[in-house]
Amino acid sequence: MKAKKPTEKTTRKRYSDEFKDQALKRAERDGVALVAQDLGIAETQIYAWRRKRQIEGAVTETERLKEAEVARLKRDLARLEEENTFLKKASAYFAARQSK
């Protein structure tokens, strides 16, 4: 029987958001393969970061569109409430004039 070798537990290397941003900018300019080689990381890692940023960007764009729609609807609501108040006052005024 062969003796088992003790396995070393490897930890994943974590990169800061700043590092990822710089790597992605450089990858746009110089190409993914060159940047991955220079930084000593896999090309697939850069592609994964890029894909994640694109998804995050799409979500924030959707949120911005929803917020803009909510703001527009609030403005419309305020305008309609103001018109409704004016029409109630006008209705009361003309009703009082007719009863005289």
C-alpha positions as protocol buffer text, in pm:
chain_id: "A"
residue {
  index: 1
  type: MET
  ca { x: 0 y: 0 z: 0 }
}
residue {
  index: 2
  type: LYS
  ca { x: 108 y: 351 z: -74 }
}
residue {
  index: 3
  type: ALA
  ca { x: 123 y: 607 z: 201 }
}
residue {
  index: 4
  type: LYS
  ca { x: -104 y: 905 z: 154 }
}
residue {
  index: 5
  type: LYS
  ca { x: 64 y: 1238 z: 115 }
}
residue {
  index: 6
  type: PRO
  ca { x: -73 y: 1514 z: 333 }
}
residue {
  index: 7
  type: THR
  ca { x: -270 y: 1749 z: 117 }
}
residue {
  index: 8
  type: GLU
  ca { x: -211 y: 2116 z: 157 }
}
residue {
  index: 9
  type: LYS
  ca { x: -515 y: 2332 z: 168 }
}
residue {
  index: 10
  type: THR
  ca { x: -489 y: 2604 z: -91 }
}
residue {
  index: 11
  type: THR
  ca { x: -667 y: 2932 z: -53 }
}
residue {
  index: 12
  type: ARG
  ca { x: -806 y: 3134 z: -334 }
}
residue {
  index: 13
  type: LYS
  ca { x: -637 y: 3456 z: -416 }
}
residue {
  index: 14
  type: ARG
  ca { x: -873 y: 3751 z: -374 }
}
residue {
  index: 15
  type: TYR
  ca { x: -836 y: 4060 z: -585 }
}
residue {
  index: 16
  type: SER
  ca { x: -960 y: 4406 z: -494 }
}
residue {
  index: 17
  type: ASP
  ca { x: -1220 y: 4583 z: -705 }
}
residue {
  index: 18
  type: GLU
  ca { x: -956 y: 4841 z: -797 }
}
residue {
  index: 19
  type: PHE
  ca { x: -724 y: 4568 z: -925 }
}
residue {
  index: 20
  type: LYS
  ca { x: -1008 y: 4416 z: -1129 }
}
residue {
  index: 21
  type: ASP
  ca { x: -1101 y: 4755 z: -1277 }
}
residue {
  index: 22
  type: GLN
  ca { x: -743 y: 4823 z: -1378 }
}
residue {
  index: 23
  type: ALA
  ca { x: -702 y: 4475 z: -1524 }
}
residue {
  index: 24
  type: LEU
  ca { x: -1024 y: 4513 z: -1727 }
}
residue {
  index: 25
  type: LYS
  ca { x: -920 y: 4855 z: -1858 }
}
residue {
  index: 26
  type: ARG
  ca { x: -583 y: 4719 z: -1954 }
}
residue {
  index: 27
  type: ALA
  ca { x: -743 y: 4416 z: -2118 }
}
residue {
  index: 28
  type: GLU
  ca { x: -955 y: 4646 z: -2335 }
}
residue {
  index: 29
  type: ARG
  ca { x: -645 y: 4834 z: -2443 }
}
residue {
  index: 30
  type: ASP
  ca { x: -383 y: 4558 z: -2470 }
}
residue {
  index: 31
  type: GLY
  ca { x: -585 y: 4238 z: -2504 }
}
residue {
  index: 32
  type: VAL
  ca { x: -691 y: 3975 z: -2256 }
}
residue {
  index: 33
  type: ALA
  ca { x: -415 y: 3724 z: -2331 }
}
residue {
  index: 34
  type: LEU
  ca { x: -131 y: 3970 z: -2275 }
}
residue {
  index: 35
  type: VAL
  ca { x: -279 y: 4114 z: -1955 }
}
residue {
  index: 36
  type: ALA
  ca { x: -352 y: 3769 z: -1812 }
}
residue {
  index: 37
  type: GLN
  ca { x: 5 y: 3660 z: -1880 }
}
residue {
  index: 38
  type: ASP
  ca { x: 152 y: 3978 z: -1729 }
}
residue {
  index: 39
  type: LEU
  ca { x: -62 y: 3952 z: -1416 }
}
residue {
  index: 40
  type: GLY
  ca { x: -18 y: 3577 z: -1379 }
}
residue {
  index: 41
  type: ILE
  ca { x: -387 y: 3498 z: -1388 }
}
residue {
  index: 42
  type: ALA
  ca { x: -601 y: 3289 z: -1618 }
}
residue {
  index: 43
  type: GLU
  ca { x: -766 y: 3451 z: -1919 }
}
residue {
  index: 44
  type: THR
  ca { x: -1094 y: 3299 z: -1808 }
}
residue {
  index: 45
  type: GLN
  ca { x: -1071 y: 3500 z: -1486 }
}
residue {
  index: 46
  type: ILE
  ca { x: -1059 y: 3828 z: -1679 }
}
residue {
  index: 47
  type: TYR
  ca { x: -1350 y: 3717 z: -1897 }
}
residue {
  index: 48
  type: ALA
  ca { x: -1548 y: 3627 z: -1582 }
}
residue {
  index: 49
  type: TRP
  ca { x: -1480 y: 3970 z: -1430 }
}
residue {
  index: 50
  type: ARG
  ca { x: -1585 y: 4136 z: -1755 }
}
residue {
  index: 51
  type: ARG
  ca { x: -1907 y: 3935 z: -1771 }
}
residue {
  index: 52
  type: LYS
  ca { x: -1989 y: 4013 z: -1407 }
}
residue {
  index: 53
  type: ARG
  ca { x: -1935 y: 4387 z: -1465 }
}
residue {
  index: 54
  type: GLN
  ca { x: -2159 y: 4380 z: -1771 }
}
residue {
  index: 55
  type: ILE
  ca { x: -2437 y: 4212 z: -1572 }
}
residue {
  index: 56
  type: GLU
  ca { x: -2398 y: 4463 z: -1289 }
}
residue {
  index: 57
  type: GLY
  ca { x: -2410 y: 4747 z: -1541 }
}
residue {
  index: 58
  type: ALA
  ca { x: -2731 y: 4612 z: -1694 }
}
residue {
  index: 59
  type: VAL
  ca { x: -2892 y: 4588 z: -1351 }
}
residue {
  index: 60
  type: THR
  ca { x: -2801 y: 4942 z: -1256 }
}
residue {
  index: 61
  type: GLU
  ca { x: -2930 y: 5069 z: -1592 }
}
residue {
  index: 62
  type: THR
  ca { x: -3260 y: 4892 z: -1530 }
}
residue {
  index: 63
  type: GLU
  ca { x: -3277 y: 5042 z: -1182 }
}
residue {
  index: 64
  type: ARG
  ca { x: -3210 y: 5391 z: -1322 }
}
residue {
  index: 65
  type: LEU
  ca { x: -3489 y: 5349 z: -1575 }
}
residue {
  index: 66
  type: LYS
  ca { x: -3729 y: 5236 z: -1302 }
}
residue {
  index: 67
  type: GLU
  ca { x: -3633 y: 5531 z: -1080 }
}
residue {
  index: 68
  type: ALA
  ca { x: -3689 y: 5772 z: -1369 }
}
residue {
  index: 69
  type: GLU
  ca { x: -4031 y: 5619 z: -1433 }
}
residue {
  index: 70
  type: VAL
  ca { x: -4125 y: 5649 z: -1065 }
}
residue {
  index: 71
  type: ALA
  ca { x: -4015 y: 6015 z: -1061 }
}
residue {
  index: 72
  type: ARG
  ca { x: -4225 y: 6085 z: -1373 }
}
residue {
  index: 73
  type: LEU
  ca { x: -4528 y: 5916 z: -1220 }
}
residue {
  index: 74
  type: LYS
  ca { x: -4489 y: 6117 z: -898 }
}
residue {
  index: 75
  type: ARG
  ca { x: -4480 y: 6441 z: -1099 }
}
residue {
  index: 76
  type: ASP
  ca { x: -4791 y: 6337 z: -1288 }
}
residue {
  index: 77
  type: LEU
  ca { x: -4967 y: 6247 z: -964 }
}
residue {
  index: 78
  type: ALA
  ca { x: -4885 y: 6585 z: -808 }
}
residue {
  index: 79
  type: ARG
  ca { x: -5011 y: 6766 z: -1120 }
}
residue {
  index: 80
  type: LEU
  ca { x: -5334 y: 6565 z: -1127 }
}
residue {
  index: 81
  type: GLU
  ca { x: -5395 y: 6622 z: -755 }
}
residue {
  index: 82
  type: GLU
  ca { x: -5351 y: 6995 z: -811 }
}
residue {
  index: 83
  type: GLU
  ca { x: -5595 y: 6987 z: -1104 }
}
residue {
  index: 84
  type: ASN
  ca { x: -5844 y: 6786 z: -898 }
}
residue {
  index: 85
  type: THR
  ca { x: -5827 y: 7039 z: -613 }
}
residue {
  index: 86
  type: PHE
  ca { x: -5884 y: 7325 z: -860 }
}
residue {
  index: 87
  type: LEU
  ca { x: -6182 y: 7149 z: -1018 }
}
residue {
  index: 88
  type: LYS
  ca { x: -6340 y: 7083 z: -678 }
}
residue {
  index: 89
  type: LYS
  ca { x: -6310 y: 7452 z: -590 }
}
residue {
  index: 90
  type: ALA
  ca { x: -6449 y: 7556 z: -930 }
}
residue {
  index: 91
  type: SER
  ca { x: -6736 y: 7311 z: -893 }
}
residue {
  index: 92
  type: ALA
  ca { x: -6821 y: 7447 z: -548 }
}
residue {
  index: 93
  type: TYR
  ca { x: -6805 y: 7805 z: -679 }
}
residue {
  index: 94
  type: PHE
  ca { x: -7039 y: 7741 z: -974 }
}
residue {
  index: 95
  type: ALA
  ca { x: -7279 y: 7535 z: -759 }
}
residue {
  index: 96
  type: ALA
  ca { x: -7305 y: 7827 z: -516 }
}
residue {
  index: 97
  type: ARG
  ca { x: -7369 y: 8071 z: -803 }
}
residue {
  index: 98
  type: GLN
  ca { x: -7649 y: 7857 z: -949 }
}
residue {
  index: 99
  type: SER
  ca { x: -7834 y: 7827 z: -621 }
}
residue {
  index: 100
  type: LYS
  ca { x: -7869 y: 8207 z: -591 }
}
